[in-house]
Amino acid sequence: MRRRKPDVATIMKTAIRFVNCIIEAMGTKDWEAVRDIYQEGISTGNATVRTQAPTWEHWNNVHRPDCRLVARDGDTVLSAGPPLVPYRIVRLTPAWPRSAST
């Protein structure tokens, strides 16, 4: 499925919507709005391979607590930053044996 480019009017509405917002740390009270935004992204088919938003417990356990941001206009959460997941570097080894010449 190919994504349609948004028209200029849609881009301007989005830009104007964020003019008066503030960026701040996400709190647990924001989860319902963040989950709804996450689900909207899932519904596009372009955001993730997930089919539904996770529970708070799962999301809270797998995402870094120090990198959770929301864009807020008053009490309304307009957007949430992409959640960051801790990672570790794993050395991958090929599944096939190396030849004696390499």
C-alpha positions in Angstrom: 0.0 0.0 0.0 1.5 3.3 -1.0 1.2 6.3 1.3 -0.5 9.4 -0.1 1.3 12.7 0.3 -0.7 15.1 2.5 -2.0 18.2 0.7 -0.9 21.7 1.7 -4.0 22.4 3.7 -3.4 19.3 5.9 0.2 20.3 6.4 -0.8 23.8 7.5 -3.5 22.6 9.9 -0.9 20.3 11.5 1.7 23.1 11.7 -0.8 25.5 13.2 -1.9 22.9 15.7 1.6 22.7 17.2 2.4 26.4 17.3 1.0 26.8 20.9 2.1 23.5 22.3 4.7 22.7 24.9 7.0 19.7 25.0 7.3 18.0 28.3 7.9 14.7 30.0 5.1 12.1 29.6 3.4 11.1 32.8 1.3 8.0 33.6 -1.8 10.1 33.3 -0.9 10.6 29.6 -0.9 6.9 28.7 -4.5 6.8 27.4 -3.9 9.7 25.0 -0.5 8.3 24.0 -2.1 4.8 23.4 -4.8 6.4 21.2 -2.1 8.2 19.1 -0.1 4.9 18.9 -3.2 3.1 17.7 -3.9 5.7 15.1 -0.4 5.1 13.8 -0.9 1.4 13.8 -4.1 1.8 11.8 -2.2 3.5 8.9 -0.2 0.3 8.3 3.0 2.5 8.1 4.0 2.9 11.7 4.8 -0.6 12.9 4.2 -4.3 12.4 2.0 -4.4 15.5 -1.7 -4.8 15.1 -2.8 -3.2 18.3 -1.4 -0.9 21.0 0.2 -2.6 23.9 -1.0 -2.5 27.5 0.5 0.2 29.8 2.3 -2.5 31.7 4.1 -3.9 28.6 4.8 -0.4 27.2 6.1 0.9 30.5 8.4 -2.2 31.0 10.1 -2.0 27.6 10.6 1.7 27.0 13.2 3.9 28.5 11.6 6.1 31.3 13.9 9.1 30.6 13.0 9.6 27.0 9.2 9.9 27.1 7.9 13.2 25.7 4.5 14.6 24.7 3.5 17.7 22.9 0.7 19.3 25.0 -1.8 22.1 24.4 -3.2 22.8 27.9 -4.4 19.4 29.1 -4.7 17.9 25.6 -1.8 15.6 24.4 -1.3 16.4 20.7 1.5 14.1 19.9 4.0 11.7 21.6 7.6 11.3 20.8 8.8 7.9 19.5 9.5 5.6 22.4 13.1 4.5 22.8 13.9 0.9 23.7 17.1 0.0 25.5 19.4 -2.2 23.3 22.5 -4.2 23.5 25.1 -4.9 20.9 25.2 -8.6 19.9 28.0 -10.0 17.8 26.4 -11.9 15.0 28.2 -14.8 13.6 27.4 -16.3 10.1 25.4 -19.5 10.1 27.8 -21.1 7.6 31.4 -22.1 8.1 34.1 -19.9 6.8 36.4 -21.3 4.1 40.1 -21.9 5.0 41.1 -19.0 2.7 39.3 -16.3 4.7 
